Amino acid sequence: MPISDLLLSEFDSEMKKTRVTLERVADDKSEFRPHEKSMALGKLANHTGEMPMFLSLILSLPELDLAKPGVEFPKPPASHEERLERFDAAVAESRTKLAATADEAMHQSWKLSMGDHVIFNGPRYQAVRSLFFNHMIHHRAQLGVYLRMNDVPVPSIYGPSADEK
């Protein structure tokens, strides 16, 4: 079975769970921070919602140097609705790319760096697992804590939550 086929069912499941979480982030709580060192809720939601765009980059570029001129990050969405629209579009694009990525490409080396500082250098499939799936799941869990702290019902992700049985 191709690696992409193994990842697609997980992708579909995780994207659904992430969207449900993002749906619960309201614009009026965007500046909330549980601690002064924590990212603001709106910024965290935007970052989580952009993760499928990052998957597209992993699947289509041989490497990514975040310090290179020309590497630009998208402007933050203007609203909750725009965040969800961008997420949906990025999910569709990255799913198409994932489905089309051959095993040979999955085994090729992929590098993420910030100038001379190498953040990741390994097989592309490992970048997909670590830099995309694990990274997104980590931030989605953070969003769950932020939601709880704001008395917003936390969605059921891998089993019941205190709010959804």
Summary of the structure (lengths in Angstrom):
residues: 165
radius of gyration: 16.4
end to end distance: 35.0
largest distance: 48.6
contacts: 475
relative contact order: 0.19
helix: 58%
strand: 10%
